[in-house]
C-alpha cells in the first residue's frame, strides 16, 4: 500500500527534522496508521522508495523507522517480499510507545477492554503483595504521588504523571521483579486511558479518593482490603472510560 494514496487526509505527516527526531516522527506516523487500522494487518507497504518519497524523507530515515516498527512486532520485512503489517497478536501492545500510538487515534473498545482486563488481573494482586511487603521508601513514594495528584488534578499532565508514579510505586512495593517489569506498561496504560477519558468531557468524578483507599490499606498492611480497593478503582475507571467512548 502506498502511503500517498491510502492515508487519511486529516493525518499529519511527520515534520522534517534530522536524526533520531525524524526517525521517531516517521515511526509515529506509520505506527499510528497501523494501530488505528488505516493500514490493516496483512497489507504490504508499497516499497521503501515510494513511501520515502510520499513522506518526503530520505530512504535511510524511512528504513530506520521501519526497523523501529519491526522491533515492536508491527511489521515484518523480507528480502524481495517487502514489508507487511503483522497480525495484532504479534504486536507488542504493552510497549509504552505502541500504547501511545493506539491512543493517538480513537482506540477500539475491545483494545481498551483488554488493557483493563490485564490491570484487573495484575494490580489487585500487586496491591495485596504491596500490603505485605512495603517498606518506608515505598510508602513515601506512594504518598508523594498522591500529593501530586491532589495538587495538580488528573486534568493536567503533571497530575497524570503523579498518577503514573503512584501505580509505578505500588508495583515496586511488591518487591517482585516480574511485576516490577510490568510497571512501565501498566503506568502507560493508566495515563493514556485517563487522558482519553478527558478528550471530550471532564472526568465524571474525582478518582483520587479511590487511590487513597488503596494506599491506606497498603500502609495498614491489610492485603484483602488493598486488593479489594484496587479492584474497585479499576472497575470504576473502566466505567468512566466506557462513558467517554
N, C-alpha and C positions, 0 to 999 in steps of 0.2 A: 504494500500500500504506500502510495506517495503522499507525504505529508502536505504538500502544497495543494493537493486535490481533496484530501479527506478531512482536514482539520475543521473543527467548529470555528466559524469566523470570529466568535467572541473570545476565543482563546488567545492569550497573549504569547507572542513568540519571545524567545529568550533575548534579553538585552545584550548588545555586544559588549565584550569585555576581553579579558585575557586570562590565560592560565586556569587555575582552579575555579575561579569565579565563573568563567564562561562554561567550563565543563559542567559545573553544578547547575547552571541555568538551563543548559540543554537537557541534562538528565531530569531536571524538574519538569520541564516542558513535555518530554517524552513519557516520563513516569506518570504524570497526571493523566495524559491521554490514554495510557494503557489501563491504569487502575480505574478510571472513570468509565471504561468500556468504549471510548471513541475509537480506539484501536483494539479490536477484540482478540481473545486468545485464539491461536491458530493462524492469525493473519501474518502475512510476511511483509516486512518493510521493503520497499522497492529496491533500495540499494544505497550504499554509502555516498556515492557521488550525487545522486539525485536528491537525497534527503539533506545532505550538507548544503547543496545549492538552494533547496527550498527554505532552509532555516537561515541562509546567508551566513554560514560559518565555515571554517576550514574543515577539511576531511579529518585532520588529526583531532580536532576538538570534538567532532561528531563521534569518531571512533572511541575516544576516551569516555564519552557519555554512555555509549552503548556498553562499554565494559563495566560501568557502574551498575547499569540495569541488569547485566548478566550476573554480577556478584550478588544481586538481591533476588535472583531467581525469576525475573520478569521476562527475560528473553533468552534465546539460545542462538548462537551464531555458528554456522558450519561452513567450511570451505566449499565454494561453488553453490551451496544451498541457500546462502544468505542468512538473514536474521529473522527469526519467527517469534511471535509472542507465545509464551508458555501458558498452560492452564493455570488458573488461580491456585490450585492445590500445590503448585510448585513455588509460588511466591513466598518470600519471607515477610509475611504480613505483619509480624511483630517487630520488624525493623522500624525504629522511630521515623526514619525518612519515608518509608513506604506508607506509614500511618499518616504522615503529613501530606503525602500525595493523595491519599484516599479522601482526606477531609478538605483538600483544596477545591474539590468539586462537591457535588451532592452525594454523600455516601448512601448506598442502598441499605434498607432496613436489616436485611439478612447479615450484612457485614457488621453493622453496629450490634446486632444481637449476638454475633459470635464473640465480639470483644467483651460484652457484658457477661456472657456465659463463662468466658475464661476468668474474668475478675471474680465471679461468684464462686468458682472452684478454688482459686488461689488465695484471695485476700482474706476471707473469713478464717481459713486455716492458718494463714500468716499471722492474723491478729491473735489467734489462740497461742501460737508459739511465742509471739512477742510478749504476751502477758506472763508467760512462764520464764522467759529468758532475758527480758530487757534489763539494761543497766542504766546507770545515771546519764551517760552520754546519749543513749537512745531517747530517754525521757526528755532530756534537754533539747534534742533536735526536734522532736515532735511538738513540744511546747513552743519552740521558736517558730515553727511552721504555722501553728495555729495563730500565733500573734500576728504574723504576716498576713494571713487570710482575713483576720478581723480588721486589720488596719487598712488594707487595700481593697478588700472585697473581691469576689471572683469575677466581677465585671471588668477587671483590669488585668493587664499582662502580669504585673507584679503579684497580684493575688493568685493568679493561676500558677505562677512559678512557686508560690508558697504551698499551694495545694499539691503540686508535684513533689515538693520537698517532703510534705507530710507522708505521702504514700511511699516515697523512697525510704524515709526514716523507719516507717513501720516494717517494711520488708527487711531492712538491715537489722532491725531489732530481733528478727527471728534467729540470727546468727547461723543461718543455713545458707551455705554458699550457692546451692542450686536455686533457691528462692531469690537470693540477692541478685543473681544473674538476670532475673526477670524484671528487675526494678526499672530499667530504662524503658522497656516496652510497656509495662503497666502504667508508669508515670506519664508516658507519652499518650497512651490511650485515655487516661483521665483528663489530661489537659485538652486534647483535641475534642473530646466529646463535650467538655464543659464550654469551650469556645463555640462549638457548633450550636449548642442549645441557645446561645445568645445572639445568633445572627439576625433573627427576625423579631425577637422579643426579649425582654429582660427575664432573668431567671424567675420562675414562678414562686420560689421560696428561697430562704437563706439556708444553704446546706452546711454552714459552719457548725451549728449545734450537733448535727449528725456526726461530724468528725470529733467534736468534743467528747461525745459519749463513748466513741471508740477509744480515744486517748485515756479518758478517766478509767475505763475498765482495764486497760493495759497497765496503767500506773498502779491500780488496785491489785493487780496480779490475779484477775478473775478471767480465766480462759473462756468459760462459757459465755459470760456477758460480753467479752470482747468479740468473740466470733459472731454472736447474735447481732451486736450493734453494727458490725461491718456488713453483715448480710443485709440488714435493713438499709444502711447507707447506699449500697449498690442497687437494691430494688427501687428505692426512691429516685436515684439518679437515672435508672432506666425509664421509669415512668415519665420523668421530666423530658428525657430525650425523645420519647415517643410523641409527646405533645409537640415538641419542636419540629418533628418530621411530618 
